[in-house]
Amino acid sequence: MRTEIVTLSGDWPDEPELYGRLQDSVARTLAWLGLQFGDDTGLSIALSDDAHVHALNREFRHIDRPTNVLAFPGGGAGEPADGKFSGGLLGDIILASGIVAGEAARDGKEFSDHAVHLTIHGLLHLLGYDHGNEADAKSMEALEVEILNSMDISNPFDGDPGELDYQEQSEGK
């Protein structure tokens, strides 16, 4: 899969290192799930600022507040042939710099670890995972934790009073 990462706006640290970690998180998520995509399938990750993400959230989701990550499905990746998806755009993942930084600072997390977590979260949405009810939320959270652990990133939900409950998360994907 071709993954394009672009900084649109916002205060993003050390782009080459962060870009590499985000690329790795995509590859590891797909491998963890046993999914393969051809080089003709695309994924876009946009690093932006809170105001831009707020505007997108308001326009497309009718929620008038910023959020940490948004995921917009693309034209699809076609049907699997020989176990491999190909063609099309899987979608776009957009991260909000100020919210990512604020949540990371509030929760004592490394900024890049939190950005990786949110990228995995957005990618799972593009792959059809959701957290619209408690059972789905627990399943998606467990999957995120397994993938993050495979990357030596600790469980972001352990004792974290700052995390939103599943109902709030489903409103603010």
Buried (B, 14 or more C-beta within 10 A) or exposed (E): BEBEBEBBBBEBEEEEEBBEBBBEBBEBBBEBBEBBBBEEBBBBBBBBBBEBBBEBBEEEBEBEEBBBBBBBBBEEBBEEEEEEBBBBBBBBBBBBBBBBBBBBEEBEBEBBBBBBBBBBBBBBBBBEBBBBEEEBBEBBBEBBBEBBEEBEBEBBBEEBEEBBEBEEBBBBB
